[in-house]
Amino acid sequence: MARMTVMGVCASLFSTRVFSHVKLVLVGAILAPGIRTVTAALRVLGRSPDGPFQNDHRVLKRARWSSLAVSRRRLGLLLDVFVPAGPVAMGLAETIERRRGERMAAKGIDRDPVRASHAHFVKASGWRWVCRMVLARIPWGDRVWALLFLTVLAPSERYSHVRGRRPPSWLDRARQMGRRVRRWGPTRALVVGDRTYAALEGREARRGSACGITRLRLDAALYAPAPPQKPKPNGRPRKQGRRLPTLARLAAAPTTPWELVTVAPWYGQKERRVHLTSATAVWYHSGLPPVPVRWGLIRDPAGKFHIPSLLVVTP
């Protein structure tokens, strides 16, 4: 049986006429340096004398095809090639597309994740995209690669207020993406995100078969599990037990039990020996359902770095 090409996997999602233009735009986007516009993608293929490129621009403007169907097909292809068995690690992050134009009404001004730091704040104007990626190792690379398969636009608050809508947060977009991915079939997902998604409101994005790993606040309200319910109790059943010490107190306490473990690979290095402590708890806030979690603290034995917290939300 002849092997199907990568682009041929999605051929059935387009009409024959549209797919002829899709192939050119896709190959040109891979080869084009700098800004990957449709015009730049076609010029790098040597089609400058063939202009105008209005038929190729219509692939993104007027042609009828589903981007969600393409994302679903791409996810299935990535899982079959790179993660055929075992748990699937998925990354969740945001990126800014720095573009200008009068018709780009959904753009906003956000913190630049590349040039900004804790001491220096840098703003960037553009579209904010929430991205879902498959984290997998490839045979020719030493590090884990983030293979993108789904992006969702997070418009600015001004864009939503002008149209009389409630401005959706990044957490809302992540929750919608989580529901969509669960419909597509991966039942062994493990979602990894930054501190932005460490919120109780985002529990539905990880409900069901998916677990979430993200940073947690040092002052998060952690409790012991609720005690067993007595027969014929008065009032509502308890949702949590006694309040546990905060992670900040545990990190500074001399009685905290630390275990020396070896982590490999460690940020481009082969291995690194670190101190680790971990336990289970219930993360709870009034008005929201309790979430069972496993938290962890990591520190360097030599004192060169200290990772404050690691949160694992169990399904």
QUIPE-V852802 format. One record per residue. N is the residue number from 0. RES is the residue in three letters. SS is DSSP state (H for helix, E for strand, L for the rest). D_CENTER is the distance of its C-alpha to the mean C-alpha in Angstrom with 1 decimal. Layout:
BEGIN
n=N res=RES ss=SS d_center=D_CENTER
n=N res=RES ss=SS d_center=D_CENTER
END
This chain:
BEGIN
n=0 res=MET ss=L d_center=36.3
n=1 res=ALA ss=L d_center=34.9
n=2 res=ARG ss=L d_center=31.3
n=3 res=MET ss=L d_center=29.1
n=4 res=THR ss=L d_center=27.4
n=5 res=VAL ss=L d_center=23.7
n=6 res=MET ss=H d_center=24.7
n=7 res=GLY ss=H d_center=27.1
n=8 res=VAL ss=H d_center=24.6
n=9 res=CYS ss=H d_center=23.6
n=10 res=ALA ss=H d_center=27.3
n=11 res=SER ss=H d_center=28.0
n=12 res=LEU ss=H d_center=25.5
n=13 res=PHE ss=L d_center=27.7
n=14 res=SER ss=L d_center=31.4
n=15 res=THR ss=H d_center=33.5
n=16 res=ARG ss=H d_center=34.2
n=17 res=VAL ss=H d_center=30.7
n=18 res=PHE ss=H d_center=29.4
n=19 res=SER ss=H d_center=31.9
n=20 res=HIS ss=H d_center=30.4
n=21 res=VAL ss=H d_center=26.8
n=22 res=LYS ss=H d_center=27.7
n=23 res=LEU ss=H d_center=29.2
n=24 res=VAL ss=H d_center=26.3
n=25 res=LEU ss=H d_center=23.8
n=26 res=VAL ss=H d_center=26.0
n=27 res=GLY ss=H d_center=26.9
n=28 res=ALA ss=H d_center=23.3
n=29 res=ILE ss=H d_center=22.9
n=30 res=LEU ss=H d_center=26.3
n=31 res=ALA ss=L d_center=26.3
n=32 res=PRO ss=L d_center=26.0
n=33 res=GLY ss=L d_center=24.7
n=34 res=ILE ss=L d_center=23.6
n=35 res=ARG ss=L d_center=22.9
n=36 res=THR ss=L d_center=24.9
n=37 res=VAL ss=H d_center=26.8
n=38 res=THR ss=H d_center=30.0
n=39 res=ALA ss=H d_center=28.9
n=40 res=ALA ss=H d_center=27.6
n=41 res=LEU ss=H d_center=31.1
n=42 res=ARG ss=H d_center=33.1
n=43 res=VAL ss=L d_center=31.7
n=44 res=LEU ss=L d_center=33.0
n=45 res=GLY ss=L d_center=36.4
n=46 res=ARG ss=L d_center=36.6
n=47 res=SER ss=H d_center=37.6
n=48 res=PRO ss=H d_center=41.2
n=49 res=ASP ss=H d_center=39.8
n=50 res=GLY ss=L d_center=38.4
n=51 res=PRO ss=L d_center=37.8
n=52 res=PHE ss=L d_center=34.3
n=53 res=GLN ss=H d_center=34.2
n=54 res=ASN ss=H d_center=33.7
n=55 res=ASP ss=H d_center=30.6
n=56 res=HIS ss=H d_center=29.2
n=57 res=ARG ss=H d_center=29.8
n=58 res=VAL ss=H d_center=27.3
n=59 res=LEU ss=H d_center=24.6
n=60 res=LYS ss=H d_center=26.9
n=61 res=ARG ss=L d_center=29.2
n=62 res=ALA ss=L d_center=28.6
n=63 res=ARG ss=L d_center=27.6
n=64 res=TRP ss=L d_center=24.7
n=65 res=SER ss=L d_center=21.4
n=66 res=SER ss=H d_center=18.1
n=67 res=LEU ss=H d_center=16.5
n=68 res=ALA ss=H d_center=19.2
n=69 res=VAL ss=H d_center=18.3
n=70 res=SER ss=H d_center=14.6
n=71 res=ARG ss=H d_center=15.9
n=72 res=ARG ss=H d_center=18.5
n=73 res=ARG ss=H d_center=16.2
n=74 res=LEU ss=H d_center=14.1
n=75 res=GLY ss=H d_center=17.4
n=76 res=LEU ss=H d_center=18.7
n=77 res=LEU ss=H d_center=16.0
n=78 res=LEU ss=H d_center=16.5
n=79 res=ASP ss=H d_center=20.2
n=80 res=VAL ss=H d_center=20.5
n=81 res=PHE ss=H d_center=18.2
n=82 res=VAL ss=L d_center=17.5
n=83 res=PRO ss=L d_center=20.6
n=84 res=ALA ss=L d_center=20.9
n=85 res=GLY ss=L d_center=19.5
n=86 res=PRO ss=L d_center=16.1
n=87 res=VAL ss=E d_center=13.0
n=88 res=ALA ss=E d_center=10.2
n=89 res=MET ss=E d_center=6.7
n=90 res=GLY ss=E d_center=4.0
n=91 res=LEU ss=E d_center=0.6
n=92 res=ALA ss=E d_center=4.0
n=93 res=GLU ss=E d_center=7.2
n=94 res=THR ss=E d_center=10.3
n=95 res=ILE ss=E d_center=13.9
n=96 res=GLU ss=E d_center=16.3
n=97 res=ARG ss=L d_center=19.6
n=98 res=ARG ss=L d_center=22.2
n=99 res=ARG ss=L d_center=25.4
n=100 res=GLY ss=L d_center=27.4
n=101 res=GLU ss=L d_center=29.4
n=102 res=ARG ss=L d_center=27.6
n=103 res=MET ss=L d_center=24.1
n=104 res=ALA ss=L d_center=24.4
n=105 res=ALA ss=L d_center=20.7
n=106 res=LYS ss=L d_center=20.2
n=107 res=GLY ss=E d_center=20.1
n=108 res=ILE ss=E d_center=20.6
n=109 res=ASP ss=E d_center=17.8
n=110 res=ARG ss=E d_center=17.5
n=111 res=ASP ss=L d_center=17.4
n=112 res=PRO ss=L d_center=14.7
n=113 res=VAL ss=L d_center=17.0
n=114 res=ARG ss=L d_center=20.4
n=115 res=ALA ss=L d_center=20.1
n=116 res=SER ss=L d_center=20.7
n=117 res=HIS ss=L d_center=21.8
n=118 res=ALA ss=L d_center=25.4
n=119 res=HIS ss=L d_center=25.0
n=120 res=PHE ss=L d_center=23.1
n=121 res=VAL ss=L d_center=22.5
n=122 res=LYS ss=E d_center=21.7
n=123 res=ALA ss=E d_center=20.4
n=124 res=SER ss=E d_center=21.1
n=125 res=GLY ss=E d_center=19.1
n=126 res=TRP ss=E d_center=16.5
n=127 res=ARG ss=E d_center=13.2
n=128 res=TRP ss=E d_center=10.4
n=129 res=VAL ss=E d_center=7.0
n=130 res=CYS ss=E d_center=5.4
n=131 res=ARG ss=E d_center=4.5
n=132 res=MET ss=E d_center=6.3
n=133 res=VAL ss=E d_center=9.1
n=134 res=LEU ss=E d_center=10.1
n=135 res=ALA ss=E d_center=13.8
n=136 res=ARG ss=E d_center=17.1
n=137 res=ILE ss=L d_center=19.3
n=138 res=PRO ss=L d_center=23.1
n=139 res=TRP ss=L d_center=23.9
n=140 res=GLY ss=L d_center=21.3
n=141 res=ASP ss=L d_center=21.4
n=142 res=ARG ss=L d_center=17.8
n=143 res=VAL ss=E d_center=14.6
n=144 res=TRP ss=E d_center=13.2
n=145 res=ALA ss=E d_center=9.8
n=146 res=LEU ss=E d_center=11.0
n=147 res=LEU ss=E d_center=9.6
n=148 res=PHE ss=E d_center=10.7
n=149 res=LEU ss=E d_center=9.5
n=150 res=THR ss=E d_center=9.5
n=151 res=VAL ss=E d_center=10.8
n=152 res=LEU ss=E d_center=13.1
n=153 res=ALA ss=L d_center=13.2
n=154 res=PRO ss=L d_center=17.0
n=155 res=SER ss=L d_center=18.9
n=156 res=GLU ss=H d_center=21.0
n=157 res=ARG ss=H d_center=24.2
n=158 res=TYR ss=H d_center=23.2
n=159 res=SER ss=H d_center=22.8
n=160 res=HIS ss=H d_center=26.0
n=161 res=VAL ss=H d_center=28.1
n=162 res=ARG ss=L d_center=27.4
n=163 res=GLY ss=L d_center=28.0
n=164 res=ARG ss=L d_center=24.5
n=165 res=ARG ss=L d_center=22.5
n=166 res=PRO ss=L d_center=19.7
n=167 res=PRO ss=L d_center=16.3
n=168 res=SER ss=L d_center=13.9
n=169 res=TRP ss=H d_center=10.2
n=170 res=LEU ss=H d_center=10.4
n=171 res=ASP ss=H d_center=12.5
n=172 res=ARG ss=H d_center=10.3
n=173 res=ALA ss=H d_center=7.4
n=174 res=ARG ss=H d_center=10.5
n=175 res=GLN ss=H d_center=11.9
n=176 res=MET ss=H d_center=9.2
n=177 res=GLY ss=H d_center=9.5
n=178 res=ARG ss=H d_center=13.2
n=179 res=ARG ss=H d_center=13.4
n=180 res=VAL ss=H d_center=11.8
n=181 res=ARG ss=H d_center=14.2
n=182 res=ARG ss=H d_center=17.0
n=183 res=TRP ss=H d_center=16.5
n=184 res=GLY ss=L d_center=17.5
n=185 res=PRO ss=L d_center=15.2
n=186 res=THR ss=L d_center=16.8
n=187 res=ARG ss=L d_center=15.7
n=188 res=ALA ss=E d_center=11.9
n=189 res=LEU ss=E d_center=10.5
n=190 res=VAL ss=E d_center=7.0
n=191 res=VAL ss=E d_center=6.4
n=192 res=GLY ss=E d_center=5.4
n=193 res=ASP ss=L d_center=8.2
n=194 res=ARG ss=H d_center=11.2
n=195 res=THR ss=H d_center=10.2
n=196 res=TYR ss=H d_center=8.9
n=197 res=ALA ss=L d_center=12.0
n=198 res=ALA ss=L d_center=14.1
n=199 res=LEU ss=H d_center=16.4
n=200 res=GLU ss=H d_center=15.8
n=201 res=GLY ss=H d_center=12.4
n=202 res=ARG ss=H d_center=14.1
n=203 res=GLU ss=H d_center=14.4
n=204 res=ALA ss=H d_center=10.8
n=205 res=ARG ss=H d_center=11.6
n=206 res=ARG ss=L d_center=15.3
n=207 res=GLY ss=L d_center=17.2
n=208 res=SER ss=L d_center=16.3
n=209 res=ALA ss=L d_center=12.8
n=210 res=CYS ss=E d_center=12.7
n=211 res=GLY ss=E d_center=10.2
n=212 res=ILE ss=E d_center=10.6
n=213 res=THR ss=E d_center=10.3
n=214 res=ARG ss=L d_center=13.1
n=215 res=LEU ss=L d_center=15.9
n=216 res=ARG ss=L d_center=18.7
n=217 res=LEU ss=L d_center=22.0
n=218 res=ASP ss=L d_center=23.9
n=219 res=ALA ss=L d_center=21.9
n=220 res=ALA ss=L d_center=24.4
n=221 res=LEU ss=E d_center=24.6
n=222 res=TYR ss=E d_center=27.5
n=223 res=ALA ss=L d_center=29.3
n=224 res=PRO ss=L d_center=29.2
n=225 res=ALA ss=L d_center=31.6
n=226 res=PRO ss=L d_center=35.1
n=227 res=PRO ss=L d_center=36.7
n=228 res=GLN ss=L d_center=38.1
n=229 res=LYS ss=L d_center=41.9
n=230 res=PRO ss=L d_center=44.0
n=231 res=LYS ss=L d_center=44.8
n=232 res=PRO ss=L d_center=42.9
n=233 res=ASN ss=L d_center=43.4
n=234 res=GLY ss=L d_center=40.5
n=235 res=ARG ss=L d_center=36.9
n=236 res=PRO ss=L d_center=35.3
n=237 res=ARG ss=L d_center=33.4
n=238 res=LYS ss=L d_center=29.6
n=239 res=GLN ss=L d_center=29.5
n=240 res=GLY ss=L d_center=32.0
n=241 res=ARG ss=L d_center=33.0
n=242 res=ARG ss=E d_center=30.9
n=243 res=LEU ss=L d_center=29.6
n=244 res=PRO ss=L d_center=29.8
n=245 res=THR ss=L d_center=26.8
n=246 res=LEU ss=H d_center=24.7
n=247 res=ALA ss=H d_center=26.5
n=248 res=ARG ss=H d_center=29.8
n=249 res=LEU ss=H d_center=28.9
n=250 res=ALA ss=H d_center=27.8
n=251 res=ALA ss=H d_center=31.1
n=252 res=ALA ss=L d_center=33.4
n=253 res=PRO ss=L d_center=35.7
n=254 res=THR ss=L d_center=35.9
n=255 res=THR ss=L d_center=32.2
n=256 res=PRO ss=L d_center=32.2
n=257 res=TRP ss=L d_center=30.2
n=258 res=GLU ss=E d_center=29.8
n=259 res=LEU ss=E d_center=29.9
n=260 res=VAL ss=E d_center=27.4
n=261 res=THR ss=E d_center=26.6
n=262 res=VAL ss=E d_center=23.0
n=263 res=ALA ss=L d_center=22.7
n=264 res=PRO ss=L d_center=21.3
n=265 res=TRP ss=E d_center=20.6
n=266 res=TYR ss=L d_center=19.0
n=267 res=GLY ss=L d_center=21.2
n=268 res=GLN ss=E d_center=24.1
n=269 res=LYS ss=L d_center=25.6
n=270 res=GLU ss=L d_center=25.6
n=271 res=ARG ss=E d_center=25.8
n=272 res=ARG ss=E d_center=27.7
n=273 res=VAL ss=E d_center=26.2
n=274 res=HIS ss=E d_center=27.2
n=275 res=LEU ss=E d_center=25.1
n=276 res=THR ss=E d_center=25.8
n=277 res=SER ss=E d_center=24.0
n=278 res=ALA ss=E d_center=25.0
n=279 res=THR ss=E d_center=24.1
n=280 res=ALA ss=E d_center=24.3
n=281 res=VAL ss=E d_center=23.7
n=282 res=TRP ss=E d_center=21.5
n=283 res=TYR ss=L d_center=23.4
n=284 res=HIS ss=L d_center=24.2
n=285 res=SER ss=L d_center=27.0
n=286 res=GLY ss=L d_center=26.4
n=287 res=LEU ss=L d_center=23.2
n=288 res=PRO ss=L d_center=23.2
n=289 res=PRO ss=L d_center=23.0
n=290 res=VAL ss=E d_center=20.0
n=291 res=PRO ss=E d_center=21.0
n=292 res=VAL ss=E d_center=19.1
n=293 res=ARG ss=E d_center=19.9
n=294 res=TRP ss=E d_center=19.7
n=295 res=GLY ss=E d_center=20.5
n=296 res=LEU ss=E d_center=22.1
n=297 res=ILE ss=E d_center=22.4
n=298 res=ARG ss=E d_center=25.0
n=299 res=ASP ss=E d_center=27.0
n=300 res=PRO ss=L d_center=30.6
n=301 res=ALA ss=L d_center=31.9
n=302 res=GLY ss=L d_center=30.2
n=303 res=LYS ss=L d_center=28.5
n=304 res=PHE ss=L d_center=25.0
n=305 res=HIS ss=E d_center=23.7
n=306 res=ILE ss=E d_center=20.1
n=307 res=PRO ss=E d_center=20.6
n=308 res=SER ss=E d_center=18.5
n=309 res=LEU ss=E d_center=16.0
n=310 res=LEU ss=E d_center=15.2
n=311 res=VAL ss=E d_center=14.9
n=312 res=VAL ss=E d_center=15.0
n=313 res=THR ss=L d_center=17.2
n=314 res=PRO ss=L d_center=17.4
END
